[in-house]
Amino acid sequence: MDTLFSGMQPTGSMHVGNYLGAIESWVDLQERYRCVYCIVDYHALTGQVEAGAMQPTILEMATWLLACGIDPAKSLLFVQSDVPEHTELGWILSTVTPMGELSRMTQFKEKSKQAELASFVNTGLYTYPILQAADIMLYKAKWVPVGEDQRQHLELTREITRKFNARYGDTFPECQPLIKDDKRARVLGLDGEAKMSKSLDNHLAFTHTADEIKHRVTRTMVSDTQRARLADPGRPEVCNVFTFHGFFSGTEQRADIEAKCRTAQIGCFHCKSALAENVNARLGPIRERAEVLRKRPDDVRDVLRDCGLQVRALAQVTMDEVRSRVGLR
């Protein structure tokens, strides 16, 4: 199988946006690719992360990923800092990366304006794309699943690959983007305006109970803002609730809801209630598996350790070649 790489920063509790935007596809992709999945804790240091929270957060993320269906028998799930070759290759790649390329990164410009980072725009945030390139190139990955907002970073990885190969000889393949569905790449929150986010409290968390999910969907989630009365025909094509039905409901149910919404046979509350049931039906088994794993944290740590040893063996082979290419011992 072709090698595929993807990474995710360790954050707080996982939410539906994480699941739809990345994790669900990670589970599907492991059936078709040799998947290398990384919890990128080095990248997380570019934000305001409390040192004492890092390890519990990594363990929690790994627990949820395994509960969602990441299978260590099919994929390699590991922690970035367990493989120091990531940062070694990142430094070497920085010597072939022009500063002008980094200065054009849109995400750096946007993140620099965020309130929590504006007071300290660190160098790690600026060189983030180089370490990201090292993450991918270290395993000579051919495919990387990305959304439209990440294509610029991936193109920089391809450019760095070309520059390294031109200077030191053909070493790395140029990775290819595996483009995500646009709707899944940017899942909107309950407000229907901003991307789903814990900080904006417009999310559905994995840790929410079934009753909390039902309450947040039926009472908080914004539907068709122009539909004032039950007698008014709905517009599913602009309704965020109906968009979520596309993720969580079957084809027949979606078609029935759409037809009845357009003809005002059902109101928004009925549509939301059906959605809440379907979200809980999907998340329920994941919560149950996570609870089992949470009682056996050493099992999760064993997965991270064993996979880390396997990927480090791969990384060491790559770095032996790289050191030879650039003239190091």
Summary of the structure (lengths in Angstrom):
residues: 329
radius of gyration: 21.7
end to end distance: 31.9
largest distance: 76.3
contacts: 1014
relative contact order: 0.13
helix: 60%
strand: 9%
